[in-house]
Each structure stands twice: as structure tokens, then as C-alpha cells.
Amino acid sequence: MAISNSYNFRQISDKLTTSGVVGAGRLKGLADEGYTAVINLLPDSSEYAVPDEQAIVEGQGVEYIYIPVNFAEPTEPDFECFCQALDDRPDSKLHIHCAANYRVSAFYARYAVSRGLWSKAEAQTLIEGLWDPQAYAGWPEFMDGILS
């Protein structure tokens, strides 16, 4: 099973993909698909978390970065860790996931705008194709300046 079959999958570039729920079967093929790192924003306590995800990913020689983001309360330290993880891996093929690609789309959109990679309109296109952060507590403040 390819990672592209994951819930709310998005191909951002040749080196970056995002999604919601991935499942153990899709994670097991990451190395074969050329991925070198996974960033997981989904807390292990979530009902959608993959048991033993870190072992599955690292068992293939793929780097695993865990940044558990509380959906009800995204924080600046979470975002700073996310930015550092991306900045430290400019040449890696990355897959970033959470439960529904809500956290990920917001974090990546904000990152891409802050680094001059995307315009605000491009960031909004990604997010609006998945969800409405304005409808969830904590997210309008987190996305301040990105969303209209």
C-alpha cells in the first residue's frame, strides 16, 4: 500500500507529501518509496495513532520525528520544532502526517509563508482544500496573518 492512499493525502512537491491517518501498512513501504524522514504531529494518545509507528519507520532506516500537537491548543513551541525539523532536512524526502491533515496543512502553510516559499494565497488553497481553521478553537490565532 502506497502512502499516497492515506487519508487526505497531498503532494506538495517531489520531496514533500502530507496526509491524515496513514496506517501501519502504508508506513511499512516508505523506504521503498524513497522517503528518508517522517514527521508525525499526531499525539500517541490519539485513537488514530499507529501503534509502534516509530519502530515501523525507523526499522526501514527512515528517520522519525515526533512533534505531538494538541489539536485544541497548537503552540508556538510546537511550530518552532516543526520549522527546525524542516529546516534541518532540506534535501530529505519527507512525509508529514497527523489525523486528518488539518494540523499538518496549517503548520506547513504557515511554514511555507514564513520562509517565502509560498504566498498567502497558496497557503490558503492548501488549507481550504482540507478544512476551515476558523471553525476550531486555537487555530485562528495560530494562523493569524495567513488566513483572510
C-alpha positions in Angstrom: 0.0 0.0 0.0 1.4 3.3 -1.0 1.5 6.3 1.3 -0.5 8.2 -1.4 -3.5 6.1 -0.4 -3.6 7.8 3.0 -6.5 9.9 4.2 -6.4 13.5 2.8 -3.1 12.9 1.0 -1.5 15.9 -0.7 1.6 16.0 -2.9 3.3 19.3 -2.0 6.4 18.7 -4.1 8.7 15.9 -5.3 10.2 15.8 -1.8 7.2 16.6 0.4 3.9 14.9 1.0 1.3 15.3 3.7 -1.7 13.3 4.9 -4.0 12.4 7.7 -4.2 8.8 9.0 -1.5 6.7 7.5 -1.9 3.2 8.9 0.9 0.7 9.6 0.7 -0.9 6.1 1.4 2.3 4.3 4.2 3.3 6.7 6.0 0.0 6.0 6.6 1.0 2.4 8.1 4.4 3.0 11.7 3.4 2.3 10.8 1.7 -0.9 9.0 4.9 -2.0 12.3 6.9 -1.4 11.3 8.6 1.8 14.1 9.5 4.2 12.1 11.0 7.1 8.6 11.2 8.6 7.3 14.0 10.8 4.3 12.9 12.9 2.2 15.7 14.5 -0.4 13.2 15.9 -0.1 12.5 19.7 0.3 8.9 20.5 -2.8 9.1 22.7 -5.0 9.7 19.7 -7.3 6.9 18.6 -5.8 7.3 15.1 -2.2 6.9 16.2 -0.4 3.9 14.7 0.9 1.6 17.4 4.7 1.3 17.3 4.9 3.9 14.5 8.4 4.9 15.4 9.7 1.3 15.3 7.9 0.7 11.9 9.5 3.8 10.4 13.0 3.5 11.9 13.1 -0.2 11.1 13.3 0.8 7.4 16.1 3.2 8.0 13.7 6.2 7.8 14.2 9.0 10.3 11.2 9.6 12.6 10.4 13.0 14.1 7.7 13.2 16.7 6.1 16.5 17.5 2.8 15.8 19.3 0.5 18.8 18.7 -2.6 19.1 20.8 -5.3 19.9 18.3 -7.2 22.1 20.7 -4.1 24.1 21.5 -1.4 24.4 18.8 1.6 26.3 20.3 4.5 28.4 19.2 7.0 25.9 20.6 5.3 23.2 18.5 5.6 25.3 15.4 9.3 26.2 16.2 10.1 22.5 16.5 8.3 21.8 13.2 10.2 24.6 11.4 13.5 23.3 12.8 12.7 19.8 11.6 12.0 21.0 8.1 15.0 23.4 8.0 17.3 20.7 9.2 16.3 18.4 6.3 16.3 20.5 3.1 17.3 17.6 0.9 15.2 14.8 2.5 12.1 13.3 1.0 9.6 13.9 3.8 6.1 12.7 4.7 4.3 14.7 7.3 1.1 13.4 8.9 -1.5 13.8 11.6 -5.1 12.5 11.9 -6.8 14.4 9.1 -4.1 16.6 7.6 -5.5 19.6 9.5 -2.6 20.2 11.8 -0.1 19.4 9.1 -1.7 21.7 6.5 -1.8 24.6 8.9 1.7 24.1 10.1 3.1 23.6 6.6 1.2 26.6 5.2 2.5 28.8 7.9 6.0 27.5 7.5 5.9 28.0 3.7 4.7 31.6 4.0 7.2 32.4 6.8 10.1 31.0 4.6 9.0 32.8 1.5 8.2 29.5 -0.3 4.5 30.3 -0.8 2.2 33.3 -1.0 -0.6 33.6 1.5 -3.0 32.6 -1.4 -1.1 29.4 -2.0 -1.2 28.6 1.8 -4.9 29.3 1.8 -5.5 27.0 -1.1 -3.9 24.0 0.7 -5.8 24.7 3.9 -9.2 25.5 2.4 -9.0 22.3 0.3 -9.0 20.3 3.6 -10.7 22.3 6.4 -11.7 25.6 8.0 -9.4 26.5 10.8 -11.7 29.4 11.7 -14.2 26.8 13.0 -11.8 25.4 15.6 -10.7 27.0 18.9 -7.0 27.9 18.9 -6.4 27.8 15.2 -7.5 31.3 14.1 -4.9 32.7 16.5 -2.3 30.2 15.3 -2.9 31.1 11.7 -3.1 34.9 12.3 -1.8 36.7 9.2 -2.1 33.6 7.0 -5.9 33.3 6.6 -8.2 36.1 5.5 
